Amino acid sequence: MTARQRLTLSLADARRLLVRHHGRSAPLAAAIQRLGTIQFDPLAPLGTNPDLVLQSRVPGYRQGDWQEAAYRRRLLVDGWDKQASLIPPEQWWAQMPFHHWFARRWEQRGVDIGSPEAREILDQVEQRGPSTSLELGDQSSDPALRGSWYGPKRSRHLLKALWDSGRLMTHHRVNGRHAYDLPARVLPDGACTANVDEDDALEHLIVRRVQAVGLLRPTADAAVWFLPCRRAERDRIASRALDKGTLIELDVEGERYWATPESMACLDDVASSCATDRTMRFCAPLDPLMWDRRGISRVFGFDYVWEVYKPREQRRWGYYVLPVLWGDRFVARFDAQCRKGVLAIHAWHWEGDILPSRLPEGLPEALQRAAGDFLDYLDAERVVLPRGLGREARRAWQRAAK
């Protein structure tokens, strides 16, 4: 394959590529490297988003294992990608454009990361070691900051600015709260790289965004393509990657996509084909596979909307809804919550071409295996099932719970 070669794929090829890219089971470290970035979200009715992303890829994964991977093994560190994310520490150098961009934004808001107050916080961290916002800076409230996203304490705003600009990192979390430390004490030797070329860093961020998804439209929504540069600058940098062959341009039945050579190799991977053809997976709402929802609608014919921030009366599907992928098709979605060892499925919605009374051959068995793995992941001992499942699916869940 030569650089700048433009390939043509059918929608069926695109489905196969995405399923094989995301459906291959792997050890935790390998799954992290294949994705390159995992979006963080604190909502956790079924585990956090990193939990849900990894449980669908890593055999034997248990809720909370990502924290061991991040804060003890350092396979991941907290950073920024499309949103707050977990990234491999050796890729920290490419955060530089985000750090500069955030520093400018905070300065425009009147928060100076070079101020004496900021220096004092950095000195406190250097002397004390990992510390939370409850231990650092001035704890008094500023009336002018009441109602703001980060609360009324100036120190909270300054800590966030220092984190966004790379002056502080997350050493670990205490009940979800960041414990801040200096980058040199969090990152492995050599990861704090000076004199980074901004174009090189942006190219890495762009390629990594495509790598995470596997097959991504350049015209995907701005939220999918959030970067510390304008769209024209992104296209200039992406052109470099296309010339080098680290990105590949594709025509998928009339629409342009980008992929990486690694994800393209999935099309010829017989082993991954055998492993994913009849597998069922419960996907995270913020799984990289689901980022480009218009792309998913086009390739899979599956219209997914995450309704977690909608008022209850405006929700069609539910609060925290997981898509259900079976082979190369989405067959259902469900809204659920797990508390004290009980998985309560509030609603289960089959896709329109699935008859609950007569499920396709092989689907009940795939559901039972997926349900068993999901209950193990959650350490759930019991499941409460809704109406609308159908007899075969209900039996599959009941057998899995035993």
C-alpha positions, 0 to 999 in steps of 0.5 A: 500500500502506497502513501496517498492511495485512496481505497474504496470500501463497501458499507459491508467492508466498513462494518467488518473493519469496525467490528474486527477493530473493536471486537478483538479480545486482548489483554489489558495492556494490548487493548489500551495500546490498540485504542490509544485513548479512552474517554473518561466520564465520572457517571457510573451506573454500570461502572465508569466509561473506561470500565465499560470500554475495557470490559467489552475487550478484555477477558476477565476485566472487573469493574475498577481495574482501570484504576489499578492500570492507571495509578499503580501500573501506570499503563494510563495517565489522565490527560486530554483528547476529545475530552478528559481521557486516559492515555498511555504515559509515553504519549504525554509529549503530544499533549503539548498543543492542548497545554498551550491552548488551555493556558491561553484560555485560562488567561483569557478568563483571568486565571494566570498559571504564572502568578505567585499564587500558582507558584505557591500551589506548585511549591506546596505539591512539591513539598507535600507530594500528591494532594487534593484540592481540599489540601492545596491553596486558599480554601476561602470562597470568592463571591464572584465565582459562585455558580461557576462550574468549578465552584466558588474557590479560586484555588479550584480554578487555579488547580484546574488551570495548572492541570489543563496546562500540564503543570500538574498531573493526576497521581491517583484519585481519592473518591473520584477527586484528583490527587495532584502531583508534579509530572516528573513524579508521575510519568516514567523516565523519558516521558517528559519530553522538551522541545516538542514540535507542535506539528508533530504533536498535532499529527499524533493527536489526529492519527490517534483520534482515527486509531481509536475509532478505527474508521472516522469521517473527517466531517464528523461532528465538532465534538468528535474532532475537538482539537487545539486547532482550527479545522483548516489546520487539522486538514493541513496536518492530516495531509502530512499523515496521508502523505506519510501513509500513517493515515489512509483515505477511503471512499465508503460508497461516496463518503470520505473516511480516514483509517490507519494501516493497523485498522485496515489490516483487520480486513485481512485478519482471519483470526479476528474474523473467527473471534468476532463473527458471532460474539455479542458485546455490550458497548459503552455509550462513549466507546470510541466505536460510538463517537461518530453517531452519524457514521454509525447510523450510516454504516450499521443503520443504528441510530443511537442517542445518549439521553443521559442529559435529557429531562426524563420526560424527553427520553425515548430509550432511558438514562444510561443506555448501552448498545448491544452489538452481535456480530456485525449488527446492533440488535438492541439497547438497554438501560440499566443500573447496578447497585449492591450486587443487583443489576436492574435492567430498566428497559430493553429495546430490540431493534425493529427487525428483531422479534422477541418471540422468535430470536435469530439462531445463535442469538440467545446463546450469544446473549447468555455468554455476554450476560454472564461476562457482564454480571461477572464484570459487575460482581452482580449476584442477581438481575432484575429483568424488564418486560419486552425481552421475550421468553428466550432472552429472559431465559438467557439472562436467568441462566447467566445469573445462575 
